[in-house]
């Protein structure tokens, strides 16, 4: 895909995906949604990419849907040929959800509506101290998107999610951090540097296969009704450690006090028995 509304850059093991409509405060469009889904897919399938930084060009991350260009490609689900239509924010958010690699959102300025929803599946959200957030749907007479009503209560609790979504009010980075939506708040000119510092640490010191499995275990298994099914997955994973080269390298690098050099790759070494690999939502690296 030729990108028109985002930027895709690689620096060593870190890919940067940037919203690139600063003249429109990165207003969200259908093309942007599809370009984001394609870019995250590209990063996920590139074994040389270990971490993704997700940010926006200009002063704002994203001010929400930009309907000035004629609106979204809305089709009523169930209409002929439209059974698989997916709203645009979810095209990005659910691709991030399915990632095998950590994603760090570096947020400056406004992250409102879709601009907030598309960050919820990221593993980290770092924000500028002057950032503003808002799930403003109720104030526009519309509905939440991007599966945000699933993600948000898991991050901040149902009570806070109810407040933010029912009121549709704007709130600042301090409130977002205190509630758990934002991991850290930094000076505006430091947010991206902090994101890259975190990305480099993850790339240098963590095993890609472990990250892929852990990330999906937390998302897919933490909501189960009991721990027994989770422990069955744990047991199969732990039983494979004696022949796991990454595990051996992790121990040896620790004992030898040197940086690890994990040999495993997601494309070749992801355990095939993981229950979410057969549900059609977990793309494998190629």
C-alpha positions as MATLAB code, in Angstrom:
seq = 'XXXXXXXXXXXXXXXXXXXXXXXXXXXXXXXXXXXXXXXXXXXXXXXXXXXXXXXXXXXXXXXXXXXXXXXXXXXXXXXXXXXXXXXXXXXXXXXXXXXXXXXXXXXXXXXXXXXXXXXXXXXXXXXXXXXXXXXXXXXXXXXXXXXXXXXXXXXXXXXXXXXXXXXXXXXXXXXXXXXXXXXXXXXXXXXXXXXXXXXXXXXXXXXXXXXXXXXXXXXXXXXXXXXXXXXXXXXXXXXXXXXXXXXXXXXXXXXXXXXXXXXXXXXXXXXXXXXXXXXXXXXXXX';
ca = [
       0.000    0.000    0.000;
       1.182    3.515   -0.816;
       0.633    5.534    2.332;
      -1.003    8.944    1.973;
      -2.312    9.614    5.465;
       0.236    7.853    7.667;
       4.009    7.454    7.745;
       5.867    4.183    8.207;
       9.533    4.283    9.226;
      12.006    1.724   10.531;
      15.050    2.430   12.674;
      16.771   -0.805   13.679;
      14.301   -2.983   15.581;
      11.739   -0.188   16.021;
       9.009    0.700   13.528;
       7.255    4.048   13.832;
       3.700    4.406   12.540;
       2.554    8.035   12.509;
      -0.777    9.610   11.696;
       0.144   12.127    9.016;
      -2.635   14.642    8.484;
      -1.337   17.459   10.717;
      -3.171   20.074    8.648;
      -6.412   18.406    9.804;
      -5.147   17.685   13.332;
      -4.889   14.061   12.203;
      -8.624   13.751   11.731;
      -9.478   10.082   11.268;
     -10.605    8.854    7.842;
     -11.413    5.554    6.171;
      -8.170    5.675    4.206;
      -6.215    6.325    7.401;
      -7.937    3.357    9.045;
      -7.022    1.015    6.219;
      -3.464    2.343    5.980;
      -3.015    1.819    9.719;
      -4.288   -1.754    9.541;
      -1.906   -2.464    6.665;
       1.048   -0.815    8.443;
       0.543   -2.735   11.677;
       0.231   -5.931    9.649;
       3.483   -5.071    7.875;
       5.303   -4.453   11.160;
       3.918   -7.628   12.696;
       5.141   -9.770    9.807;
       8.626   -8.244    9.694;
      10.824  -10.347   11.969;
      13.389   -7.537   12.132;
      10.829   -5.263   13.805;
      10.594   -5.913   17.524;
       8.539   -2.950   18.783;
       6.159   -0.420   17.235;
       5.853    3.219   18.290;
       2.470    4.715   17.353;
       2.262    8.511   17.234;
       0.972   11.489   15.273;
       2.577   14.280   13.298;
       1.924   17.826   14.486;
       0.497   19.109   17.753;
      -2.334   16.576   18.133;
      -2.449   12.813   18.112;
      -5.957   12.645   16.606;
      -9.051   14.806   17.117;
     -11.445   12.066   16.017;
     -13.384   11.343   12.861;
     -12.984   13.771    9.978;
     -16.275   13.760    8.103;
     -15.413   16.742    5.906;
     -14.396   14.477    3.037;
     -17.820   12.877    2.798;
     -18.041   10.579    5.806;
     -17.259    6.923    6.295;
     -18.019    4.060    3.922;
     -20.972    3.113    6.074;
     -23.019    0.106    5.016;
     -25.740   -1.502    7.041;
     -24.481   -4.882    8.319;
     -26.581   -7.580    6.766;
     -27.119   -5.726    3.522;
     -26.198   -7.629    0.403;
     -22.437   -7.990    0.178;
     -21.887   -6.112    3.434;
     -21.887   -8.857    6.066;
     -18.236   -8.229    6.847;
     -18.284   -4.420    6.978;
     -16.206   -3.143    9.907;
     -16.262    0.373   11.285;
     -12.990    2.259   10.713;
     -11.672    2.643   14.274;
     -11.966   -1.092   14.828;
      -9.939   -1.812   11.705;
      -6.958   -0.287   13.499;
      -7.725   -1.225   17.112;
      -8.360   -4.907   16.432;
      -5.235   -5.219   14.292;
      -3.243   -3.829   17.217;
      -5.045   -6.279   19.512;
      -3.861   -9.175   17.330;
      -0.229   -8.002   17.274;
       2.567  -10.339   18.306;
       4.737   -7.338   19.168;
       4.431   -4.591   21.762;
       2.964   -1.277   20.642;
       3.768    1.987   22.425;
       1.451    4.950   21.845;
       3.185    8.336   22.166;
       0.398   10.878   22.515;
       0.602   14.653   22.279;
      -2.247   17.129   22.216;
      -5.779   15.857   21.660;
      -6.751   12.177   21.561;
     -10.510   12.347   21.211;
     -13.186    9.969   19.931;
     -11.565    7.590   17.482;
      -8.246    9.216   18.441;
      -8.659    7.762   21.927;
     -10.265    4.465   20.897;
      -7.446    3.387   18.572;
      -4.881    3.608   21.395;
      -6.684    1.308   23.822;
      -5.206   -1.914   22.421;
      -1.655   -0.570   22.707;
       0.541   -2.056   25.406;
       1.755    1.331   26.620;
       0.329    4.820   26.386;
       2.776    7.635   27.099;
       1.281   11.115   27.011;
       2.338   14.724   27.101;
       1.352   16.499   30.291;
      -0.834   18.872   28.287;
      -2.659   16.108   26.422;
      -6.440   15.926   26.475;
      -8.567   12.820   26.115;
     -12.252   12.298   25.510;
     -14.710    9.563   24.600;
     -17.115   12.206   23.337;
     -19.678    9.990   21.602;
     -22.628   10.875   23.846;
     -22.070   14.564   23.105;
     -22.312   13.918   19.376;
     -25.343   11.633   19.532;
     -23.316    8.670   18.274;
     -21.880    5.461   19.697;
     -18.469    4.194   20.854;
     -16.348    2.394   18.277;
     -13.092    0.487   18.038;
     -14.366   -2.061   20.593;
     -13.645    0.666   23.152;
     -16.411   -0.538   25.474;
     -14.445   -3.812   25.782;
     -10.974   -2.329   26.155;
     -11.623    0.704   28.352;
     -13.191   -1.014   31.426;
     -10.302   -3.495   31.452;
      -7.840   -0.626   31.654;
      -9.534    1.756   34.086;
     -12.417   -0.154   35.677;
     -16.116   -0.046   34.894;
     -16.876    2.964   37.100;
     -14.370    5.251   35.398;
     -15.329    3.951   31.953;
     -18.969    4.734   32.711;
     -18.086    8.263   33.796;
     -15.914    9.043   30.785;
     -18.231    7.508   28.200;
     -21.599    8.593   29.574;
     -20.494   12.170   30.245;
     -18.379   12.410   27.097;
     -16.285   15.009   28.918;
     -12.680   15.876   28.171;
     -10.063   15.011   30.783;
      -6.374   15.721   31.138;
      -3.268   13.545   31.203;
      -3.064   13.608   35.000;
      -6.557   12.118   35.339;
      -5.765    9.604   32.602;
      -2.572    8.568   34.400;
      -4.237    8.307   37.809;
      -6.964    6.077   36.340;
      -4.498    3.804   34.562;
      -5.244    4.813   30.980;
      -1.841    6.462   30.631;
       1.294    4.792   31.983;
       3.310    7.998   32.291;
       2.986   11.707   31.504;
       5.993   13.636   30.208;
       6.839   17.079   28.955;
       5.519   17.474   25.381;
       8.980   17.544   23.817;
      10.031   14.399   25.692;
       7.159   12.015   24.946;
       8.556   10.570   21.737;
      12.061   10.220   23.180;
      10.635    8.349   26.172;
       8.699    6.057   23.839;
      11.821    5.240   21.852;
      13.820    4.644   25.042;
      11.205    2.144   26.202;
      11.071    0.564   22.738;
      14.841    0.070   22.641;
      14.823   -1.509   26.098;
      12.093   -3.968   25.089;
      13.870   -4.794   21.830;
      17.208   -5.417   23.566;
      16.084   -7.355   26.615;
      12.949   -9.359   25.851;
      12.310  -12.484   23.778;
       9.969  -11.953   20.800;
       8.193  -15.289   21.202;
       7.665  -14.729   24.927;
       6.243  -11.275   24.260;
       3.880  -12.613   21.600;
       2.566  -15.329   23.904;
       2.362  -13.189   27.060;
       0.582  -10.347   25.268;
      -2.129  -12.615   23.912;
      -2.425  -14.624   27.135;
      -3.273  -11.455   29.025;
      -5.847  -10.355   26.474;
      -7.381  -13.724   25.655;
      -7.231  -15.583   28.966;
      -7.557  -12.988   31.740;
     -11.311  -12.634   31.192;
     -12.097  -16.355   31.495;
     -14.440  -17.358   34.289;
     -11.915  -19.472   36.177;
      -8.136  -19.981   36.261;
      -8.279  -23.689   35.402;
      -8.294  -23.328   31.613;
      -5.528  -20.745   31.901;
      -3.406  -23.075   33.987;
      -3.751  -25.782   31.354;
      -2.166  -23.444   28.836;
       0.491  -22.487   31.397;
       1.299  -26.137   31.978;
       1.823  -26.922   28.299;
       4.037  -23.871   27.909;
       6.135  -24.638   30.978;
       6.428  -28.308   30.025;
       8.182  -27.240   26.830;
      10.887  -25.205   28.566;
      13.549  -27.978   28.668;
      13.774  -27.855   24.860;
      13.144  -24.112   24.523;
      16.254  -22.342   23.178;
      15.002  -18.943   24.295;
      14.653  -20.186   27.868;
      18.188  -21.567   27.808;
      19.520  -18.292   26.452;
      17.593  -16.311   29.060;
      19.194  -18.283   31.880;
      22.692  -18.240   30.385;
      22.666  -14.519   29.645;
      21.576  -13.864   33.223;
      24.295  -16.090   34.688;
      26.937  -14.640   32.373;
      25.734  -11.076   32.976;
      25.460  -10.193   29.310;
      22.668   -8.981   27.030;
      20.475  -11.826   25.755;
      20.519  -12.997   22.151;
      17.228  -14.830   21.846;
      17.158  -17.115   18.779;
      13.415  -17.751   18.604;
      11.152  -16.105   16.035;
       7.380  -15.814   16.020;
       7.164  -17.212   12.488;
       8.898  -20.462   13.438;
       8.639  -20.900   17.188;
       5.199  -19.779   18.328;
       3.653  -22.796   20.135;
       1.092  -24.258   17.767;
      -1.337  -25.374   20.471;
      -2.246  -21.870   21.667;
      -6.063  -21.742   21.644;
      -6.380  -18.374   19.874;
      -4.380  -19.469   16.828;
      -7.373  -21.285   15.396;
     -10.019  -18.571   15.852;
      -9.100  -16.597   12.739;
      -8.055  -13.441   14.632;
      -4.343  -14.101   15.134;
      -2.237  -13.485   12.042;
       1.092  -15.238   12.061;
       4.285  -13.564   10.959;
       5.451  -14.464    7.469;
];
